[in-house]
Amino acid sequence: MKKITVIVVVCLLFIAGALYMRMSGNPSQSVPDQSASDMIVVGFSQVGAESDWRMANTKSMRETFTEARGYKLLFRDAQQKQSNQIEAIREFISQKVNYIILAPVMEEGWDPVLKEAKDAGIPFVIVDRMIKTSDESLYTSWVGSDFRKEGGTAMTWMEKNFASDKDLVIVHLQGSRGSSAQIGRTEGLQAGVSKNLGWKIVVRDSGDFTQVKGKEVMARILKQYDKIDVLYCENDNMAFGAMEAMDEVGRTYGVKGEVTIISFDATHKGLEETLAGKINYNVECNPLHGPRVEQIIQLMENGNTPSKFAYVDEKAFDAASITKEDIDARSY
Ligand code: GZL
């Protein structure tokens, strides 16, 4: 009798153990990797999570490079630090990924690590912002925005709405200094100001593309300038912060206010504020790069050479004409 009891207890313990292992998802119990070797391994070094635009960009890349679609994505968030991006790229090289994708936080300082990737025979795709390099062969392809053109679009709108000789007090909130987005949008404003002699940039400071910094910088500027005609803000999140700062001291802005706001990105929230008349003009910067980068990778997978540069089409939205349908029609 005793022997049977022991056997039954042992069997029950074994079944319980097996059930536990299965429930806990222990890898040794999970389904073996389906042809893991067939997966295209993509290492993606992302700038960070500093803005709504960046989150939309990350979402587009994550939705594109999924295992169900044949990819293994190694995603690294650099928290807006180039040193973290360089470390991530070296990790990708050591892991022998098939492709390295870089959204560079700034333009300078990439050649050494690009060379290491080239020496390892790993194709390099740059996305969003641009890099400065002494050897264009160090990367295969770039897809992103024409930031100088975005700034020019904003100037065209300003010239339609402000006479060239009108005395304009302009406050300039720049993005992360040294990034292509900041460099191009700043060049656009600079070109407009040098053409329209009444326009004056009275102060320029960086909000690093974040809402918190944008608010902090604008709060300081509001103490120094009791008359501001235009806020030229290099992305929506800094504009949101600047609006908070103006609300706190009772300064008005937008279509019915003192300060005309020009912003960039045309994120969902940015367009809602434009529809509400709080942002006067919003220049789109399209973040949906996932499919574009995949197209480049697929070309290379099939032995073809992708074009070196691909600019995305972008538009702009005026508070005077934007509709709710314009916003509802967009995927971010
Ligand atoms: C632009 C992108 C910029 C956005 C910001 O392509 O690099 O970085 O304008 C983001 O919102 O932080």
Boltz pocket constraint, residues with backbone or C-beta under 6 A from the ligand:
constraints:
  - pocket:
      binder: B
      contacts: [[A, 50], [A, 51], [A, 52], [A, 53], [A, 54], [A, 128], [A, 129], [A, 145], [A, 181], [A, 208], [A, 209], [A, 234], [A, 235], [A, 236], [A, 237], [A, 264], [A, 265], [A, 285], [A, 286]]
      max_distance: 6.0
